Amino acid sequence: MEEAGNEEVKEDEKVSYFFDSYAVIEILKENPNYAKFKEQPITIVLWNLAEIYYHCINSNLEKEADNLYSKFRKSVVEIDDETLQEAMKFKKEHKKQDLSYADCIGYIYAKKHNMVFLTGDKEFENLENVEFVK
């Protein structure tokens, strides 16, 4: 699979995405830049679900928070020990960027499963295997 980076992914290529919490929240906010991802299957980890739920209960989505939690719970994948350990090494290597645990785990999970890490977090903008969308 080609690295997405800042390059556009060709329309006819089938790409699987790992959705950072940022990406899911932007879809919920109906950010037009994320419209093309709205119908994509969402893959997240439990830590992303926690961030999404927290965002919902602290925003105008509080009434829908529990339903959204149930909806996105179905998208959560399990993390194996190797992925978790590699993610924590990645976090340490990028200590100055103060990346969240969820971001590091998701990024490494995406790389290990030939998925593109979809995010708008500026810390990931120039990393390989990232589709950066604001």
N, C-alpha and C positions, 0 to 999 in steps of 0.2 A: 504494500500500500504506500502511496506517496505521502509525504509529510504535508499536512495542510498548511502549517506555518501561516504566513501572510498571503500565501497563494490561494487563488480560488480553486475549489474542488470542482472538477468537471461534472456537469449535470448528469451524464450517463453512468458515472461511477457510483457504485453502491457503497456508501460510507456508513459505518456504525459510529455513533457518537456516545461518549460519556458526558453527561450533563453536569457541569459544576453547578453548585447551588445558585450562583449568580445567573446562569443561563435559565434555570427553571423560574427563578423570581422575575426575570425580565419577560419571560413568556406570560407569566401571571399578570404582569403589569401591562401586557399587550404592546410591548416595545415592537414597532414595525420591523426593526432590524432582525428580530428573532422569529418573524412570521413564518419563514421558510422551514423552521425547525419544529413548528407546532405539531405537525403530524408524525414526526419521527418517533420511533420507540425510545423511551427515556430509560437510561441506566444510571443509577446513583448508588451510593453506599449509605449506610445507616446515619453516618455523620452528616451527610448532605440533607437527609430527611429531617434531622434535628434542626439544622440551620433554616430549612424551608419552613418548618412548623413555627419556629421562633419568629421568623419574619412575618408569617401570617397572623400570629396572635398579637403582634406589635404594629399591625397596619390595619388598613380598612378591610382586610380579609378575615378579621377575627371570627365572624359568624360562620365562615366557610372553612375555618382552620381544621376542624376534625375531619370533615369530608375530604379535604385536600390531603390530609395526612393518610387517610385510608387509600385514596387514589394512588398517591406516590409510593406508598408502602409496597405495592406490587412491583415497583421498579427497582427495589433494593436488591443488590447482589451481595453475596457473602465474600469476605476477604480472607484469603489464606495467609498463613503466618509469613511466608516468604514475601508476599506483596506488602504486608504491614511493615516488616523489617526494612525492606527496600525503601518504602515511603518515608520512614523515619530517618534513614540515611540521607535521602533526598532533602528532607526538611533541614537536617543539620548542615548539609552542603550549601543551602540557600538561606542560612540563618539571618542574614542581613535583610532579606525581603520579608521576614516575619509572616511566612505562609501559614495558613491554618492546617490543622491535621486533616480535615476533610479534603482540602485542595491537594495536599501531598498524596494522600491515599488514592484519590480519584485519578490524579495524573498518572501515577505509577500503574494503577489498575488498567487505565486506558492503553498505556504503552504495551503492557503485557498481553492484552487481549485484542491487539490490532484495531483499536478504536481511536478516534480523534477526540481529544479533550476540548470540549466546547465551553468557552468562558469569555467574560469581559474583564476579568481581573488583570490589571496592567502588569502585574508581576509575571504573568505567563505570556505576554504578548510576543516575545521574541524566542520562545522555547520551541523546540521541535515537537511535532505531533500535536499542535494546538491550532484550533480555529478560533481566532480572536474576533469577537463581535461586540461592539459597544452599543 
